[in-house]
Amino acid sequence: MRVGIVSLIGRPNAGKSTLLNQLVGTKLSIVSDKPQTTRNRIIGVKQISGNPSGQIVFLDTPGIHRPLYRMNVRMVDLALETISDVNVLVIVLDASISTGAGDRFVLAQIERVTVPVMLVLNKIDLIAKKRLLPLIDWYQSKRDFASIVPVSALTGDGIERLEKEILQILPEGEPLYPKDYLTDQPERVMVSEIVREKLLKHTRAELPFSTAVVVDSFEEIDERGIIRLYCSIFVERNSQKRIVIGRGGTLLKQIGTEAREELERFFSAKVYLDLHVRVQEGWREDERILTQLGLTRH
């Protein structure tokens, strides 16, 4: 069988998380229309039957951007650290927007990469077919890619071809994980990410970037079949706290209801979810909170 590790890298909001979810066939990474949604490296394992059979270990990574805060420095470091430890590097680009400095910045980070590099042009459902060929030609002139694959991570168009292209490049070997292994994400992380996804859905402007969710307490299922979860939503200013809570607590209640419903589907159990909004000025520079979020130094 063919086995290997494949890192998905690219600019923020290129659709890497949606692509990972589509490739593994289930939701592992939260998704929103806000850049920098993914803050940690996430493993998703895809088992492939057939001839050849295979096991592909995908790594979803934070978007590569010029960091302004210590949190963002760690996010970019997490993405770039995966480059040297993989069998295939997949650069995911948003084909629906014009090529710019951000794309050139990503390409510059991989100039000395020796592993095969594939290019995925994502979001082709948003552009006319005639725009694809010039785009492919432009990128081919910048680097010798192992292959360039247009896809729509949202609709699934091109995903089967992408999987086959990756499988052809991977070496033969023994499985890295058991057959039923899917992800390395602890349940506490999944809880905080699901709550943060609903928070991102209902907030705008700077709030998505200046909020974080930490699980304070995770009580396993009790005799009544209920899992009790207590979470803190961190913001940087009192004015942000008022926005997240909403008039009469309506927004926080809506976030909590949507998160609880998804968590109940995830755990297949009743969930009691308690959310508190806490003001922590400068948390994006706070080592303790960054460590709680899993953004540890490597």
Buried (B, 14 or more C-beta within 10 A) or exposed (E): BBBBBBBBBBBBBBBBBBBBBBBBEEBBBBBBEBBBBBBBBBBBBBBBEEEEEBBBBBBBBBBBBEBEBBBBBBBBBBBBBBBEEBBBBBBBBBBBBEBEEBBEEBBEBBEEBEBBBBBBBBBBBEBEEEEBEEBBEEBEEEBEBBBBBBBBBBEEBBBEEBBEBBBEBBEEEEBBBEEEBBBBBEBBBBBBBBBBBBBBBBBEEEBBBBBBBBBEEBEEEEEEEEBBBBBBBBBBEEEBBEBBBBEEEEBBEBBBEBBBBBBBEBBEBBBBBEBEBEEBEEBBEBEEBBEBBBBEEE
